[in-house]
Each structure stands twice: as C-alpha cells, then as structure tokens.
Amino acid sequence: MFQDNEEFGFELILNHRRMSGFKMIESKESNYKTMALFFAVSIVLVILYLGLYVVGIVQSVETASSGLIDRSLILNLLLLTIAVYGTLILYGKLQGRDIGLVTRKLPLAAVIGLITWILVQIAEAAISQIGTGSVELNGQWSTESLSIIGLLIGMLFGTALYEEIGFRGFFLIQFRIKLKDSFENRYLQVAVALLLSQALFTVLHVPWRVFNDGWTMVVVQELLFSVFLNGIIYGLLYLRTENLFFVMMVHALGNAPTSLVSPIVQPSNLLLLMAIIWAVIWPKLRRWEGNNTILSEVVDSTRK
C-alpha cells in the first residue's frame, strides 16, 4: 500500500471532483443483511487463514511453489470464492456489474495500467540517473524473480481483486445508495459513504496487523494513515474513473511495484501521482470503454 503523499492525493482528487460533480455509479441496491453477512464472512475467513498460517500450511504452499503462489493469493481466493461469490452473487443475487465488474471497461484499464507501469519505470530510471549518475537494475530479479511475479499475481488476482470488489465496488456504492435519501448534498453522501466503507476496510486489516505486531501505536498509525487513507484514495479513484479494473491495477502495483531498476523514490508514490493524473483526464478516455463490441456482446449474452 502507498506509504506517503496520501493527503496530497486525497485533496487533489476531491477538489477536482467538486468542480466536475459526482455521478451515481449504477448498481442494484442490496440489503443490510447481505452487507453484514459479507463483512462477517470476510472476518471469519481472515481468522481461519491466520489459523492455517499458524500451523504452517500457508508457508508450505508458498515454499513448494518457490514463491509463485503468494500467501496473499491463498487468503484472497478464499475471500473471493466464499465471501464475494457465495455471499454477494449467490445469496445477495447481485450481478458482476452491481459490484463494479463491467467487462467492457477492462481493455482500457489494462492498457492504461500497462502504460502507467512503463511510465513509472522510465521515471525511476530518470531519477536514478539524475540522482546518482547511473541506472542499476533491480538485483531482486536475479534472485527472487518467482517471488516477485508471485506477489504481483497475488495482488492482481487476490488482494486487489477482492478488496476493490468488496470495499469500493460493493460497500462504497451501497452506502451511497442508502444515504441518498438521508443527505440531499451529493458531496456529503460521498463523504459519509467513503468514511463508512473504508472504516470497514480498515477493520478487516486489524486481525492480521495485530497478529504480526501486536496492538501497538505503530499498528494503529499504520491502520489510520496507511490502510484507511489508501482506501479513501482508491474509493475516490473509482468514483472518478468509474472503472474498478483500473483501481485494481493501481492497488496491485502499489503493493507489488515490480521495479526493473533499483528505485530511489518509492515506486508506489510515483504510481499514486500517475493515478491522480489519469483520474483527472479519465473522462476523455471513457469513449473507448464501450468500443469493444465483442466483450459487450459477451456481457449482454450473460444477462439473458
């Protein structure tokens, strides 16, 4: 997760969004029972995962795959299968589009995500050249390549996928829908929805953080100034771009930057800056989101 510059990102996106207004992202309204069940199941699965970790099952899988199967992938596959699919899709009767999974938006998100990663690598190389007079390749690729790739896979298809679906695609939008009759001001609707949804996002991280480091002020600060604030930023990115796949990629690369050169500046900070820039100009890119007729036909066929 991003460690620095959160306040800058939050303020810039929010101020720009105030000028252009918030559009309500379409979704079927869920009930509070489904929302509570989803969160409860998620917490139970995290605690179950900690039990598997204590007895060494998680580490055994990770070691046997030489790091290609990252521990985060194991946890989040459980969460995606049972919490997302079982609770939201089967029990809650929601469809993919109701939790942000609009397939026609994927191609643009993939292209912009790749361009963003490339630009971050170029920026890192330029900063290194200016700062040190040379550019050195990241030595981890020669010794830990499988672990680096495994971490990225775990983030893309595990952590980022589950957390963005659950806390931006589902909770954020559901809270905003439910608050529309309580607050006439749409900015207040968004602010409260963001605070509520990302408070739950933060609580989900408590068991693992406490398990690793105990309940200390350092852990509390990390939860408040890293997890919670990152959740706010990801939420604002989703509201701005209306493309959950892009937010997933930003989230995944923020957790697993996969730098090709030895970084001087933390890659996640550069990635955050790029994401903010894309968020500002994203409306100009939206006309390409619906141009993939093949994907659109596939999506339409699944709804019949």
N, C-alpha and C positions, 0 to 999 in steps of 0.2 A: 504494500500500500504506500501511497505517497506520504512522505515524511515532512516535507516543508512546503511553504508557499500556499497552504490551503486557504488562508484568509484572502489572499490576492485573487485566487481562482473564484472563490465564492462571490466576492464583491463584484468582480468584472462581469461574470455571467449574469448575476441577478440584476445589476444596473442595466445591462443591455436588454435583458428580457423585459424589464419595466417599460422600456421605450417601445418594444415591439408587441408586448402583450402575451399572455399565456393562452394557448389553445388547449381545450379539453381533449385529452387523448381518449379515443373511443374504447370502451370496454363494457362488457356485461357486468352489472352490479352483483357482487357476491354478498352473502350474509355474514353476520358477525360470528356465527358458529363455525363456518368454514375458515374464516380468518384465524379464530382462536385455535382451531384444530391444527391448522397448518403450522402455526408457530409452536404449539405444544409438541407435535410430532418431530419438528426440527430439533427442538431442545433435547428430546429423548434420544434421538439418533446421535446427536453430538456426544451425549453422555455415554451411550453404547459404544461409540467409536473410541472414546477415552478408555473404556474397559478393554477393548481389543488392543489398544496401544500398550496398556499396562502389561498384558500377558505376552506381548511381543509378536502378535500376529501381523500387525501392520508393518512392523520393521522387517519381518521375514519376507513379506511380499515385495517390499521395496528393494531389499538386498538381492533377492533371487532374480529380479529384473535389472540389476545393475543401476537402479535409479530411474529406469524408464517409466515404471509405474510409480508415480509420486504418491506419498501418503495423503496429500490433499485430494487426489483423484479418487482414492478409495472412499473417503468420507463423503465427498460430494456426489458420487454415483449413488450412494445410499440415499442421500437427501433428494436427488433428482428423481430417483425411482419411486420412493415411498412418499416423500412429502409433496413434491411437485405433481408427479403423475398420479399417485394414489389419492392424495387429498384434494388437489385443485382440479385435476382433469376428471377422474372417475367419481369422486364423492361430490365435489363442488360443481360438476357439469360445465366447467369452463373450457373454452377452446384456446388454441395457441394464440390467436390474435388478442384474446382477452388478457393475456399475461405478457404481451409485448412481442410475441413471436410472429411477426408478419414477414413471410418468406421473401416477398418481393424487395424488401429492404436489405436483404443480406448481401447481394452483389456490390452495392455501393459501399456498404460498411466494410466489406473485405478489401475493396480497392483503396478506400481512404485509410483503413487500418494499416495496410502494407506501405502505402506512401508515407504515413506518419512514422512507422518504424524506420524506414530508409532515411527520412529526413533527420531523425534523432541520431542515427549512426553517423551521418555526414556532420551534424553539429558537434557530436562528441569528438570526431576526428579533427575538426577545425579548431575546437577549443584546446585539444591536446597539443596540436601543432603550434598554436599561438602561445600557449602557456608554458610548454616545455621544450619546444623546438623539434619535437619528434612525435611520431604516432606509433604506439606499440599495440600489437594485437593482444586481445584478452587471453591470457595464458590458461584460463579455466577450460577453454575449448579443447585443448590438447589432453587434458587430464580428466575432465568431468563432463564431456560432451553429452553422454547419455543422461546424466542428471539434469543438465541444463534443458535439454529437449523434454525430458520427463516433467520437469517443473512447468514448462510452458504448456505442455499438453494438459497437465493437471489444472492449470489456471483456466485455459480456454474451454475445456470440456468438463470441468469440475467446479472449482471455486467461483470463477466469474460467471459461469452459466447459471449456477444455482442462485447465487446471491443477487444477480441482476434480475432474474425472473422473480424471485421471491420478494425482494425488498424495493425494487424500483418498478418492475413490470406489474407486480401484484399489489403489495401493500400501499405504495405511494399513490397509485391511481385509485385504488379502492377507498382510501381515506379521503382523497379529494372528492370523489363522487359523493361520499356520505356527508361531507362538510359543505356541499354546495347550497344546501338549504339552511345551514347554520350561520354562514357568513356570506353577505352579499358581495363583499370585496374579493375579487378573484385572487389578488395577491395574498390576502390573508388566508384564503383557502389553501393556496400552495404552501405558504409558510408553515401552517399548522400541520398539513399533510406531510410535509418534509420532516418536521420535528418528530412527529409520532412514528412514522415509518422507519426513520433512521435511528430512533431510540431503540426500537425492536432489533434493528440490525446490530446495534452496539451490544445489546443484552445477549444476543446469540454468541458473541465472541467471548463473553465472560468466562464460561467453563474452561475453555482451552487456555486462556491467558492466566487464569488463577491456577490451573493445573501445572502450568510450566513455571510460573514465577511467584505464586502465592498472591495474596491480596495486599499489595503494597501501593504506595502513592505513585510509583513509576507505572504500574499497571493501570491505575485509574487515569493517569495523564495520557497514556497511550490510547486507552479506550475513548477518552473525550476528544483529544486533539489529533488522533490519527484515524481511528475507526469511525467515530461519529462524523467528523468533519469530511472525511473521504466519502462517506455515504451521502452527505448533503451535496457534495460536488457531483457525484455520479447521478444523483437524482436530478439536479439542475441540468446536467448534460442530456439526460433522457428527455426532460421537458422541452429543452431547446431543440434537440435534433429529431425527437420522436422516432429514434432508431435505436432500439435496445441492443441490437447486434454490435453497433459501433461502441456503445458504452461497455459492452462485454470485452471488446478488444482493448479498449483503453485500460480497463480494470486488469485484464490478464497481463498486458505488457507492463503495467505499473508494478505488478507483483513479480513478474519474471521478465526483466528488460532484455535479456539475451544480447548483451552488448558485444559487438565484434571487436571493439578496441577497448583498451584499459581506460575506464572513464575517470575524468577529473571532476566533472559535475555529475551529481546523481542523475542517472538516466530518467528516473521517474519524474523529476522536476521538469526536465525538458519535454517529456511526454505530456505532462499536465499543461504546459504552455501551448504545445501544439494542439491539444484537445480543445483548449479555450478558443484558439484561433478558428478551428474548424466549427466550433459551436456558433461563433459569430457569423460565419459565412454560410452555414449549412442550408438555410432556406433557398439559396441559389442552386443548391445541388439536388433538391428534392425532386425536380422534374425527371431525374434519371432513375429514381427509385421504382417507378411504375413501368419502366420501359422493357423490362424482361418479361415478355409475354409468355414464354414457356413456364417460368416459375409461377406467374399469375394464374395460368390455366391449371397447373397442378394444385395450387391453393384452392381455387374455385371448385375443382373436382372433389376435394376432400370435404367440402361443406355440403355436398349434395347427398 
